Amino acid sequence: MEPQLVCIEKRLSGTDVSRNLEVPSQARFLPEANGIMLVTDRDGIRYEFIAPVRKSGRRSLTHQWSDFAAAKGLRASEFIRINWSGNENHYVVQVGLEAHGQHIVWETL
């Protein structure tokens, strides 16, 4: 497996799960405005997220994000991490399974 670089890491809100994932300002390795983020889950299903830039300068993941969140059963207050694979616009999504203080055990979705 190739090395991965953390792009987004956050605790999910209700809006993140039901609509669009609000991208934290400290996010890195995002595609250019309105660029597509390709995610293939561990079952081989491919999703495309779009990360538009709003007038405020903030970004959120749209397009198939809400389908992905529903398919994976993501819930508000869970930790999510999106890693850039270092390969063009391919990303990997992980969910935090357990939190032990500052340490989180991550599982790839």
Phi, psi and omega in degrees: 000136181284157180296150180237146181247129182294124180260306182226136173217125182196166171270131184287140173261172176300320178294321178302323184278321187268340184229263182241148177276116176288125183274125178297150182297335181274006180298146180229167175061030176278154174291168177300165182312131181065012176287157182266134173257117180267129178232127172247121183283177185292347176266003178087006179277134184259136177235150175238122175253145174246139183242074181291155175260123179277172179303328180287349184093348179283160179234157174214155176270129182233199179070253184267010181301311183295326175297317179298311181301318180292316181298326183268356179067033180293144182233150175303143180085352173286155175270140177231145175223133175243123181252141172271131184284350184085001183245097179049241184247036180262132185229160178234134180253135177232152175241143178279119183275318183222144175242122177242090186067240180269355184265129179241135174269120185258141174237131178286132181273000000 
